Amino acid sequence: MDLGLEGKVALVTGAGSQIGFGRAISLTLAREGCDVIVNDINLDDVQKTAAQVEALGRKALAIKVDVTKKAEVQEMVEKCTVS
């Protein structure tokens, strides 16, 4: 399926769970040609998802963030716009 996402960058929250929607969405976006910024409250798990994105030939950035904390979300946005 071609969703026209080649060369785009996607940000996926909640991508740490290895059995959850965030991981599945991240991998689907990578298969469609997106580089993916993945984040979750658990850095170890989100790094696993990032490694899986990279294994598909796409760039990935794993960020630990609790999306219920405004300061952490703002810091994540800054990292995303610099990277």
Residue pairs with C-beta under 8 A, 6 or more apart in sequence:
1 32
2 32
3 32
5 29
5 32
5 33
5 34
6 32
6 33
6 34
7 33
7 34
8 33
8 34
8 35
9 34
9 35
9 36
9 37
10 26
10 29
10 34
10 35
10 36
10 37
11 36
11 37
11 39
11 80
12 22
12 25
12 26
12 29
12 36
12 37
12 38
12 39
13 22
13 39
13 40
13 65
13 67
14 20
14 21
14 22
14 39
14 40
14 67
15 22
15 23
15 25
15 26
15 36
15 38
15 39
15 40
15 46
15 49
16 22
16 23
16 38
16 39
16 40
16 41
16 42
16 43
16 44
16 45
16 46
16 48
16 49
17 23
17 40
17 45
18 45
18 48
18 49
22 38
22 40
22 49
23 49
23 52
26 36
26 38
26 49
26 52
26 53
26 60
27 49
27 52
27 53
27 56
29 36
30 36
30 52
30 53
30 56
30 57
30 58
30 60
31 56
33 58
34 58
35 53
35 58
35 59
35 60
36 50
36 53
36 58
36 59
36 60
36 61
37 60
37 61
37 63
37 80
37 83
38 46
38 49
38 50
38 53
38 60
38 61
38 62
38 63
39 46
39 62
39 63
39 64
39 65
39 67
39 76
40 46
40 49
40 64
40 65
41 64
41 65
41 66
42 64
43 62
43 64
46 62
46 63
46 64
47 62
49 60
49 62
50 60
50 61
50 62
51 60
53 59
53 60
54 60
61 79
61 80
61 83
63 76
63 79
63 80
65 72
65 73
65 75
65 76
66 72
67 73
